[in-house]
Amino acid sequence: MMSIQNISHSETPTSFTIVIPTYNEESDIGITLEALSALEYSNFDVLVIDDSTDRTPEVVGKFVDERIKCVRQTRGSGRSAARNQGILVADGDVVVILNADVHLPYDFLLRLDKHYRQGADYVLVESEVTNIDMLFPRYIQSQHRLYYGPDTKVNMNWTEGFSCRRSAAIAVGLFPEGRSDPLVAGEDGWFGELLESNGYTRVFDRSIVVSHIMPTETIEFFAQRVGRGQGVAQIWYQRDNISMIVLLLRTLRQTSFMLSNLMFCIPIARQSWRLLWHSPRQLNDFIPFLVASGLESLANVIGIWLGLIEAWRDYKIDAQGDLE
């Protein structure tokens, strides 16, 4: 946790707006909203920014809690645009950015309030996958513990249950939304980096734990990991401003690394072995984690190639614009 010095203390309770972007979340959003209705805090409201084609708006509409509102997404497309729409119309001084499958503990806002009254500008919290009786959620939770757990020193700027002052979010230009296609991953970390680089005060309180569920089916897990890979390429091209040649070289390098992993299995086996010690099943998960790691590696590379194709399309559009 970063130290906080020379910060004035306020006795005024913080007002919160919880922003939830949704796209076909009818199976998840009900449980999430039930947890929000049970929060032990009075000064908050909930904005569901919806772009669904399923029954998500109907599920939200069944809640009689007047603090919960469902608004049709009218700003662009994608998760970042939905978040930005919610931030811009939020009434709260602090916005909590929530995914539809994240469940908050009853005292979540009470504990956040303490940090914001002490001067924090954005707050990170700990997260925990709850459906770890299934392979892929257990694999993802083990990854989280290995790479981002309490014993790590990684510089994090985004977590599930993220919150920040609305004024700070607007000052840094809101969430990056992408160019011809919306950003599908990495936009949240990018947003956190913007807050950090602009000098906003961060607090990381790991004693606050939010729970969330992860995909259990192979096709869902694979699609999610493809999205992560595509997001990597989008971030390389749009945030890092690398050239198409460099992006192609990075993509070829990742492809070569993936193929060697799948052929020789040693790097994948090594990673699976490290993950075992963060799984409740430990050695029994070695082969399952080996399979999950191989699928993830393949999906990530497919996603990076998709991101490369998208970047090439943007590059041609820009080149055509320069010619005109």
Phi, psi and omega per residue, in radians:
M1 nan 2.326 3.120
M2 -1.256 2.500 3.139
S3 -1.287 2.600 3.118
I4 -2.059 2.077 -3.095
Q5 -2.190 2.590 3.070
N6 0.952 0.701 3.133
I7 -1.871 2.241 3.125
S8 -1.301 2.551 -3.141
H9 -1.707 2.354 3.123
S10 -1.941 2.478 3.105
E11 -1.665 -0.051 -3.116
T12 -1.441 2.169 3.118
P13 -1.048 2.477 -3.111
T14 -1.315 2.457 3.012
S15 -1.669 2.325 -3.065
F16 -2.078 2.498 2.881
T17 -2.113 2.161 3.128
I18 -1.667 2.073 -3.083
V19 -1.840 2.149 -3.119
I20 -2.178 1.874 3.017
P21 -1.343 2.384 -3.121
T22 -2.298 2.434 3.002
Y23 -2.460 1.791 -3.142
N24 0.965 1.054 -3.087
E25 -2.000 0.510 -3.049
E26 -1.061 -0.468 -3.121
S27 -1.441 -0.292 -3.059
D28 -1.933 -0.607 -2.909
I29 -1.143 -0.536 -3.104
G30 -1.082 -0.832 -3.140
I31 -1.115 -0.682 3.130
T32 -1.088 -0.788 -3.126
L33 -1.216 -0.575 3.055
E34 -1.058 -0.730 3.111
A35 -1.139 -0.649 3.139
L36 -1.204 -0.664 3.116
S37 -1.120 -0.429 -3.103
A38 -1.585 0.023 -3.118
L39 -1.095 2.377 3.124
E40 -1.525 1.286 -3.137
Y41 -2.853 2.487 -3.035
S42 -1.738 -0.516 -2.945
N43 -1.724 1.205 3.106
F44 -2.682 2.773 2.984
D45 -2.441 2.953 -3.059
V46 -2.224 2.244 3.056
L47 -2.004 1.998 3.017
V48 -1.663 1.981 3.130
I49 -1.700 1.854 -2.878
D50 -1.925 2.375 3.061
D51 -2.286 0.615 -2.989
S52 -1.489 2.775 2.968
T53 -1.993 0.050 3.121
D54 -1.829 -2.705 -3.042
R55 -1.579 0.280 -3.122
T56 -0.937 -0.833 3.135
P57 -1.062 -0.605 3.122
E58 -1.173 -0.711 3.122
V59 -1.097 -0.772 3.133
V60 -1.134 -0.698 -3.091
G61 -1.142 -0.346 3.138
K62 -1.313 -0.255 -3.140
F63 -1.371 2.248 -3.112
V64 -1.510 -0.093 3.116
D65 -1.150 2.005 -3.083
E66 -1.188 -0.242 3.122
R67 -1.325 -0.246 -3.074
I68 -1.760 2.131 3.141
K69 -2.232 2.491 3.069
C70 -1.919 2.172 -3.099
V71 -2.141 2.329 3.110
R72 -1.203 2.365 3.119
Q73 -1.239 2.149 3.126
T74 -2.099 -0.155 -3.130
R75 -1.691 1.920 3.041
G76 0.917 -2.562 3.085
S77 -2.515 2.766 3.120
G78 1.667 2.965 -3.033
R79 -1.161 -0.745 -3.115
S80 -1.106 -0.757 3.140
A81 -1.079 -0.693 3.109
A82 -1.124 -0.777 3.110
R83 -1.044 -0.777 -3.115
N84 -1.131 -0.671 3.083
Q85 -1.047 -0.762 3.125
G86 -1.148 -0.723 3.141
I87 -1.082 -0.744 -3.064
L88 -1.149 -0.522 -3.122
V89 -1.815 0.037 -3.085
A90 -1.133 2.520 3.064
D91 -1.588 -0.422 -3.059
G92 -1.282 2.656 3.045
D93 -1.249 -0.458 3.124
V94 -2.157 2.381 3.078
V95 -1.865 2.347 3.017
V96 -1.813 2.138 -3.115
I97 -1.695 2.016 -2.999
L98 -2.169 2.459 2.949
N99 -1.538 2.751 -3.013
A100 -1.208 -0.214 -3.124
D101 -1.898 0.314 -3.133
V102 -1.864 2.325 -3.078
H103 -2.029 2.210 -3.080
L104 -1.616 2.492 3.011
P105 -1.197 2.746 -3.010
Y106 -1.055 -0.482 -3.085
D107 -1.759 0.270 -3.039
F108 -0.972 -0.912 -3.092
L109 -1.238 -0.587 3.064
L110 -1.017 -0.737 -3.094
R111 -1.337 -0.594 3.036
L112 -1.148 -0.678 -3.114
D113 -0.935 -0.697 3.133
K114 -1.032 -0.783 -3.108
H115 -1.180 -0.705 -3.115
Y116 -1.267 -0.567 3.072
R117 -1.221 -0.371 3.083
Q118 -1.572 -0.005 2.996
G119 1.925 0.090 3.118
A120 -1.119 2.579 3.063
D121 -1.767 -0.552 3.012
Y122 -2.632 2.597 -3.005
V123 -2.250 2.275 3.033
L124 -1.805 2.596 3.135
V125 -2.341 2.978 3.116
E126 -1.467 2.661 3.097
S127 -2.283 2.743 -3.085
E128 -2.571 2.197 3.059
V129 -1.300 2.289 -3.041
T130 -1.702 -0.499 -3.073
N131 -1.580 0.891 -3.063
I132 -1.388 0.116 2.986
D133 -1.254 -0.249 3.105
M134 -1.806 2.656 -2.992
L135 -1.033 -1.012 -2.990
F136 -1.139 -0.742 3.026
P137 -1.048 -0.675 3.127
R138 -1.142 -0.684 3.100
Y139 -1.099 -0.802 -3.128
I140 -1.159 -0.698 3.102
Q141 -1.135 -0.666 3.101
S142 -1.131 -0.692 3.051
Q143 -1.043 -0.787 -3.130
H144 -1.042 -0.779 -3.124
R145 -1.150 -0.665 -3.106
L146 -1.229 -0.812 -2.987
Y147 -1.678 -0.438 -3.047
Y148 -2.276 0.149 -3.072
G149 -1.227 -3.140 -3.075
P150 -1.031 -0.453 -3.098
D151 -1.520 -0.034 -3.119
T152 -1.615 2.820 3.140
K153 -2.054 0.348 -3.119
V154 -1.112 2.456 3.138
N155 -1.440 1.759 -3.078
M156 -1.723 2.447 3.073
N157 -2.200 0.143 3.114
W158 -2.664 2.428 2.994
T159 -2.527 2.885 2.931
E160 -1.027 2.561 -3.105
G161 1.291 0.402 -3.127
F162 -1.124 2.540 3.056
S163 -2.522 2.674 3.084
C164 -2.739 2.851 3.068
R165 -1.164 2.359 -3.125
R166 -1.026 -0.707 -3.121
S167 -1.092 -0.640 3.123
A168 -1.195 -0.733 3.128
A169 -1.041 -0.736 -3.138
I170 -1.230 -0.670 -3.101
A171 -1.100 -0.591 -3.126
V172 -1.565 0.079 3.067
G173 1.634 0.257 3.117
L174 1.167 -2.995 -3.120
F175 -1.276 2.377 3.006
P176 -1.051 2.314 -3.036
E177 -1.802 -0.276 -3.088
G178 1.732 3.117 -3.076
R179 -1.861 -1.865 -3.113
S180 -1.180 -0.540 3.069
D181 -2.106 2.597 3.119
P182 -1.187 2.603 3.024
L183 -1.118 2.324 -3.082
V184 -1.837 -0.217 3.098
A185 -2.871 2.680 3.082
G186 1.527 -0.211 -3.114
E187 -1.191 -0.506 -3.127
D188 -1.245 -0.777 3.071
G189 -1.100 -0.672 3.086
W190 -1.050 -0.773 3.112
F191 -1.068 -0.778 3.104
G192 -1.068 -0.659 3.103
E193 -1.125 -0.626 3.088
L194 -1.105 -0.716 3.093
L195 -1.098 -0.787 -3.126
E196 -1.116 -0.804 -3.076
S197 -1.176 -0.366 3.101
N198 -1.628 0.163 2.986
G199 1.466 0.266 3.136
Y200 -1.333 2.584 -3.024
T201 -1.433 2.185 -3.109
R202 -1.858 2.477 2.977
V203 -2.217 2.352 3.085
F204 -2.076 1.812 -3.094
D205 -1.855 1.685 -3.106
R206 -1.311 -0.164 3.104
S207 -1.325 -0.287 3.039
I208 -1.595 2.064 -3.049
V209 -2.096 2.150 3.033
V210 -1.827 2.584 -3.137
S211 -1.885 2.611 3.071
H212 -2.618 2.804 -3.137
I213 -1.892 2.688 -3.107
M214 -2.192 2.828 -3.132
P215 -1.012 2.478 -3.128
T216 -1.901 -0.434 -3.109
E217 -1.509 2.591 -3.103
T218 -1.000 -0.795 -3.091
I219 -1.146 -0.601 3.102
E220 -1.204 -0.780 3.116
F221 -1.065 -0.785 -3.109
F222 -1.104 -0.777 3.141
A223 -1.104 -0.696 3.115
Q224 -1.102 -0.739 3.141
R225 -1.230 -0.565 3.018
V226 -1.059 -0.771 3.113
G227 -1.054 -0.679 3.107
R228 -1.094 -0.737 3.121
G229 -1.128 -0.742 3.109
Q230 -1.087 -0.687 3.102
G231 -1.095 -0.637 3.093
V232 -1.026 -0.837 3.140
A233 -1.134 -0.672 3.111
Q234 -1.082 -0.746 -3.137
I235 -1.165 -0.762 3.095
W236 -0.934 -0.803 -3.005
Y237 -1.402 -0.731 -3.002
Q238 -1.590 -0.670 3.132
R239 -1.507 -0.807 -3.064
D240 -1.445 -0.209 3.091
N241 0.984 0.698 3.101
I242 -1.394 2.768 -3.136
S243 -1.343 2.897 3.090
M244 -1.086 -0.624 3.129
I245 -1.108 -0.814 3.134
V246 -1.124 -0.694 3.117
L247 -1.103 -0.731 3.098
L248 -1.095 -0.760 -3.141
L249 -1.109 -0.706 3.101
R250 -1.135 -0.685 -3.141
T251 -1.147 -0.741 3.102
L252 -1.120 -0.681 3.122
R253 -1.117 -0.783 3.115
Q254 -1.114 -0.647 3.122
T255 -1.145 -0.767 3.120
S256 -1.094 -0.730 3.126
F257 -1.110 -0.730 3.137
M258 -1.124 -0.776 -3.130
L259 -1.104 -0.709 3.110
S260 -1.166 -0.637 3.082
N261 -1.057 -0.811 -3.090
L262 -1.234 -0.561 -3.122
M263 -1.308 -0.748 -3.009
F264 -1.818 -0.337 3.026
C265 1.155 -0.143 -3.041
I266 -1.130 -0.871 3.127
P267 -1.079 -0.688 3.129
I268 -1.147 -0.736 3.119
A269 -1.108 -0.677 3.137
R270 -1.127 -0.768 3.121
Q271 -1.129 -0.739 3.132
S272 -1.066 -0.687 3.127
W273 -1.092 -0.722 3.132
R274 -1.159 -0.651 -3.125
L275 -1.224 -0.486 -3.077
L276 -0.913 -0.688 -3.000
W277 -1.351 -0.010 3.034
H278 -1.958 0.148 3.106
S279 -1.846 2.454 3.102
P280 -1.129 -0.320 -3.140
R281 -1.707 -0.142 3.071
Q282 0.751 -2.063 -2.991
L283 -1.017 -0.496 3.125
N284 -1.148 -0.266 -3.127
D285 -1.685 0.092 -3.050
F286 -1.074 -0.947 -3.133
I287 -1.151 -0.811 3.082
P288 -1.008 -0.718 3.125
F289 -1.200 -0.564 3.089
L290 -1.077 -0.771 3.112
V291 -1.141 -0.794 -3.133
A292 -1.087 -0.693 3.138
S293 -1.156 -0.700 3.096
G294 -1.125 -0.766 3.091
L295 -1.075 -0.732 -3.134
E296 -1.119 -0.744 3.139
S297 -1.073 -0.788 3.115
L298 -1.112 -0.784 -3.119
A299 -1.106 -0.719 -3.129
N300 -1.065 -0.741 -3.123
V301 -1.194 -0.703 3.060
I302 -1.016 -0.744 3.118
G303 -1.110 -0.704 3.132
I304 -1.120 -0.680 3.079
W305 -1.117 -0.693 3.072
L306 -1.073 -0.705 3.094
G307 -1.150 -0.632 3.085
L308 -1.108 -0.768 3.118
I309 -1.075 -0.745 3.101
E310 -1.080 -0.762 3.140
A311 -1.109 -0.672 3.117
W312 -1.109 -0.688 3.090
R313 -1.102 -0.762 3.101
D314 -1.118 -0.691 -3.136
Y315 -1.076 -0.755 3.136
K316 -1.155 -0.665 3.094
I317 -1.086 -0.767 3.125
D318 -1.120 -0.724 -3.131
A319 -1.127 -0.698 3.106
Q320 -1.120 -0.693 3.105
G321 -1.119 -0.652 3.122
D322 -1.148 -0.643 -3.137
L323 -1.168 -0.604 -3.135
E324 -1.324 nan nan
